[in-house]
């Protein structure tokens, strides 16, 4: 199985993704995607990197931290298994994120990946079968 996604923590990483990547807004979140330019030692693209941000428009610090935790949990369910390798992802919380049902947040993230063309079927990629599109 693929290694766990790394975290984006620096402001310049978030700005690079916002400037040069794709973007998809859903009711519970906004997903930004940027294709990594560098190659790792094996000649492939690097590991998935994920960053999370929630602005003060969403609420006070308690509400923002709750929204960020919910986004991290949704990303844990979806990103490692279904996100395309070699891309950086930023997940931005919206006003509806803290109240939205968790299943709906997961569906929002899955739909955003599909709309941006970064969805992959995790089962087919690792077991070597070609039973459908990746």
Secondary structure, DSSP 8 states (H G I E B T S, - for coil): -----EE---HHHHHHHHHHSEEEE-SSEEEEEEE---B-TTSSB---EEEEE--TTS-SHHHHHHHHHHHHHHHHHHHHHHB-TTEEEEEEE-TTTTTS-HHHHHHHHHHHHHHTT-B--HHHHHH---SS--
